[in-house]
Amino acid sequence: MEELIAWVKDGPYRLKILLALEQRSYLPSELANKFEINRASVSRIMKNLKGKNLVIPTRSGSRTCSYSTTDLGKKLMSKIKND
């Protein structure tokens, strides 16, 4: 878990995105607007977070996909906040 925490903190937006996803699910475009970064960067970050099993995509419609945190993502964020 410590290695995963270090990885999340190492990226400039990983922690910010996970904090936002604690509140509600977001579309990648909403995250891009919220953090003023391009959508391609958000897509890459979400792919990496998904690869670490920290977020999960939920499809609604043919091209719409929102993200929320997984149980592991929630556990990780709890640990980060309590350290």
PADREN-364420 format. One line per field, with one value per residue: x, y, z of N, C-alpha, C, O in turn; residue in three letters; residue number from 1. Coordinates in pm, whole numbers, plus 32768, in hexadecimal, padded with zeros to 4 digits. Layout:
// residues N
n_xx = (X  ...);
n_yy = (Y  ...);
n_zz = (Z  ...);
ca_xx = (X  ...);
ca_yy = (Y  ...);
ca_zz = (Z  ...);
c_xx = (X  ...);
c_yy = (Y  ...);
c_zz = (Z  ...);
o_xx = (X  ...);
o_yy = (Y  ...);
o_zz = (Z  ...);
rest = (ALA  ...);
nr = (NUM  ...);
//
This chain:
// residues 83
n_xx = (8053  80C9  8177  80C2  8040  8115  8138  8044  8059  8132  80EB  8076  7F60  7ED8  7E94  7DEE  7D1C  7CBA  7C63  7B92  7AE8  7A91  79BB  78F6  7896  7941  794A  7A4C  7A72  7A06  7ABC  7B9F  7B56  7B32  7C34  7CC6  7D5B  7DBE  7CE0  7D53  7E26  7D97  7D15  7DF1  7E50  7D70  7D6D  7E59  7E1C  7D44  7DC8  7E52  7D89  7CF7  7C30  7AEF  7A4C  7909  7822  7738  7668  76DE  77D7  7812  78B6  78DC  79A2  79EF  7A65  7AFE  7AD5  7BD7  7C4E  7BC2  7C14  7D26  7D23  7CBB  7D89  7E57  7DF1  7DEE  7EF5);
n_yy = (7F88  8079  80B1  80E0  81C3  8278  8281  82F6  83F3  8454  84AE  85DC  8601  851B  84EF  85CC  8595  84A3  8500  85A9  84EA  8469  84F6  84EC  8446  8486  8503  84E1  85D3  868E  867F  86DA  87E4  883E  882D  88B5  883E  878C  86B0  85C8  859C  856C  8480  83D3  83D4  8365  8269  8200  8208  815B  8074  803C  7FEC  80B0  8156  813B  8116  817C  8139  81FD  8209  820F  828F  8310  8320  8308  8334  8299  825F  812B  8023  7FF2  80E3  8193  8135  8168  8282  82C1  8267  8314  8409  83E0  83C6);
n_zz = (8000  8047  7F76  7EA8  7F0C  7F03  7DEE  7D9C  7E15  7D8E  7C8F  7BF3  7BDB  7C28  7D3C  7D69  7CB8  7D21  7E1A  7DC7  7D57  7E35  7E8D  7DC4  7C8F  7B5B  7A0B  7916  7887  7938  7A0A  7985  7954  7A5D  7ACD  7A18  7944  781A  7764  7702  77B1  789D  7852  7839  7943  79C5  794F  79B8  7ACD  7ACE  7A7F  7B65  7C03  7C8F  7C3B  7B99  7A64  79F4  790A  7857  7767  7611  75EF  76D8  780B  795D  7A85  7BBE  7D10  7D70  7E66  7EC5  7E7A  7F21  801B  800A  7FFA  80F3  8197  8146  819D  82B0  82F6);
ca_xx = (8000  811F  81AA  8052  802E  8183  811B  7FD7  808C  819A  80B1  803C  7ECD  7E9D  7E57  7D80  7CAB  7C80  7C1A  7B15  7A93  7A57  793E  7894  78D5  795B  7970  7AD3  7A6C  79EF  7B3C  7BF7  7B2D  7B47  7CC2  7CFF  7DBB  7D7B  7C97  7DAF  7E6E  7D39  7D02  7E6A  7E50  7D07  7D9A  7EBC  7DD5  7CF6  7E28  7E77  7D0B  7CCD  7BB3  7AA2  79F6  787D  77EE  76AB  7661  7745  785B  781F  78F1  7901  79FC  79E1  7AD0  7AE4  7AEA  7C66  7C64  7B8D  7C6C  7DA1  7D0D  7CAA  7E0F  7EA0  7DBB  7E0B  7F87);
ca_yy = (8000  80F0  80CC  8119  824B  82C8  8293  8357  8477  847C  84F1  865C  8603  849E  8502  862C  8550  8444  8550  85D3  8475  8442  8541  84BC  8418  84F0  84E9  8515  8660  86DE  8685  8732  886F  885A  883C  8904  87F0  875C  8631  8558  8585  852C  83F5  8388  83C5  8308  81E5  81D4  81EF  80E0  8007  8021  7FC7  811B  818E  80E2  815F  8152  8168  8221  822D  81D1  82D0  8356  82CC  8352  82E9  82A2  8214  80A0  800E  8007  8173  81D0  810B  81B2  830E  82C4  8258  8390  8473  83C3  83C8);
ca_zz = (8000  804F  7EEF  7E5E  7F3F  7ECB  7D5F  7D90  7E3C  7D30  7C1B  7C19  7BDA  7C57  7DBF  7D58  7C77  7D81  7E7D  7D88  7D43  7EB6  7E9C  7D62  7C13  7AFA  7982  78FD  785F  79B1  7A52  7937  7970  7AEB  7AEA  79AA  78F6  77A1  7771  76E9  782F  78F9  7823  785C  79D5  79E9  7924  7A1C  7B4C  7AB8  7A7D  7BF1  7C45  7CEA  7C06  7B43  7A08  79E5  7888  784A  76DA  75BE  75FA  7757  7873  79D5  7ADC  7C4F  7D52  7D98  7EF6  7EDD  7E72  7F9C  8088  7FF9  801D  8184  81CF  812A  81F4  833C  830F);
c_xx = (8058  8156  813D  8037  809A  816A  80AE  8009  80F3  8165  806E  7FA3  7E8D  7E52  7DE0  7D06  7C6A  7C32  7B93  7AB4  7A5A  79CD  78CF  78DE  78DF  7970  79FE  7AD3  7A54  7A6F  7B9E  7BD6  7B4C  7BDA  7D0F  7D74  7D72  7D41  7CF1  7DFE  7E14  7D24  7D79  7E6F  7DE8  7D2D  7DFD  7E7A  7D82  7D52  7E56  7DFD  7CDD  7C4D  7B71  7A4C  7968  7849  775A  769B  76D7  77CF  7872  784F  7915  7955  79DA  7A50  7AA1  7AF2  7B7D  7C88  7C35  7BE6  7CF0  7D91  7CFB  7D33  7E60  7E72  7DE1  7EA0  7FBA);
c_yy = (807E  8116  810D  81A9  82A7  82E4  82FC  83E4  84AD  84C7  8573  865D  8584  84B1  8562  85E9  84EE  848D  857D  855E  843F  8483  850D  8486  848D  84B7  851D  85A9  86BD  86EC  86E1  87C5  8896  8879  8887  88BB  87B6  86D0  85B8  8536  853F  849A  839E  836D  835E  8279  81AC  81B4  816F  8066  7FDF  7FFB  802F  815F  8127  8137  8125  818E  818C  8259  81F3  820D  8313  82F6  8326  82F7  8300  824E  8187  8097  8022  809B  81BC  81B1  815A  8244  831F  82BE  82D7  83FE  845E  83C2  8454);
c_zz = (8000  7FC5  7E99  7E8A  7F05  7E37  7D4C  7DAD  7DDA  7CB7  7C44  7C22  7C13  7CDB  7DB6  7D1C  7CD8  7DEE  7E45  7D7B  7DC6  7EC8  7E41  7CE9  7BB2  7A70  796F  78D5  78D7  7A02  7A09  7952  7A00  7B09  7A7D  7967  787E  77B5  7759  7767  7894  78D1  7849  78F4  79FF  79C1  7989  7AA1  7B42  7AB9  7B09  7C45  7CAC  7CBC  7BAD  7AE6  7A07  7964  7893  77BD  768F  75D3  7680  77C3  78E9  7A2E  7B6E  7C8D  7D73  7E30  7F1A  7EDA  7EEF  8014  8083  8022  80B4  81C8  81BC  8189  8286  835D  8326);
o_xx = (8035  8162  815A  801B  807C  8182  80BB  7FE7  8108  81AC  8031  7F6A  7E14  7DDF  7D78  7C95  7BEF  7BCA  7B2D  7A3C  79FB  7976  785B  7958  7890  79A3  7A25  7B2B  7A88  7A8C  7BE7  7C2F  7B7C  7BF8  7D89  7DE0  7CF7  7D6C  7CDC  7E16  7E3F  7D22  7D67  7E8F  7E04  7D0F  7DF6  7E9C  7D7A  7D2E  7E7D  7E07  7CA4  7C06  7BB0  7A0A  7955  7845  770B  76BC  772A  7833  78DD  7817  7962  794F  79AE  7A92  7A2B  7B16  7B9C  7CD6  7C77  7BFF  7D22  7DE7  7D28  7D4D  7EA7  7EC4  7DF2  7EC6  8032);
o_yy = (80E2  818C  8168  81FF  8316  8353  8352  8443  8526  851A  8579  86B0  8584  8489  854A  8600  84E7  845D  8578  856E  83F0  844B  8502  8495  84EC  8447  857D  85F4  872C  8756  872C  8817  8904  88D4  8896  88F3  87AF  8684  854E  84C1  84E3  8443  832C  82FE  8309  821B  8137  8150  8121  7FFD  7F6C  7FEC  800C  819A  80CA  8195  80AD  8208  8143  82CD  81AC  81C6  834B  828A  8384  827C  836C  8201  816F  80F8  805C  80CC  8217  8207  8189  827B  8382  8307  8302  8448  84BF  83BD  8467);
o_zz = (7FC1  7FA5  7E4B  7E37  7ED9  7E08  7CF4  7D66  7DD3  7C7E  7CAF  7C69  7C2A  7CE8  7DF4  7D48  7CDF  7E1B  7E8A  7D91  7DC4  7F0B  7E69  7CDE  7BB6  7A60  79B1  78FF  78DB  7A38  7A49  7964  7A19  7B56  7A84  7954  787C  780D  7794  7785  78D8  7927  7873  7920  7A54  7A0A  79AD  7AE0  7BA1  7AEF  7B1F  7CBF  7D13  7D0D  7B7C  7B13  7A18  7953  78CF  77A2  76C9  75C9  7697  77D5  78DB  7A23  7B95  7C49  7D8E  7E72  7F82  7F2C  7F20  8068  80EA  8066  80ED  8228  8217  81C0  82D0  83D2  833D);
rest = (MET  GLU  GLU  LEU  ILE  ALA  TRP  VAL  LYS  ASP  GLY  PRO  TYR  ARG  LEU  LYS  ILE  LEU  LEU  ALA  LEU  GLU  GLN  ARG  SER  TYR  LEU  PRO  SER  GLU  LEU  ALA  ASN  LYS  PHE  GLU  ILE  ASN  ARG  ALA  SER  VAL  SER  ARG  ILE  MET  LYS  ASN  LEU  LYS  GLY  LYS  ASN  LEU  VAL  ILE  PRO  THR  ARG  SER  GLY  SER  ARG  THR  CYS  SER  TYR  SER  THR  THR  ASP  LEU  GLY  LYS  LYS  LEU  MET  SER  LYS  ILE  LYS  ASN  ASP);
nr = (1  2  3  4  5  6  7  8  9  10  11  12  13  14  15  16  17  18  19  20  21  22  23  24  25  26  27  28  29  30  31  32  33  34  35  36  37  38  39  40  41  42  43  44  45  46  47  48  49  50  51  52  53  54  55  56  57  58  59  60  61  62  63  64  65  66  67  68  69  70  71  72  73  74  75  76  77  78  79  80  81  82  83);
//
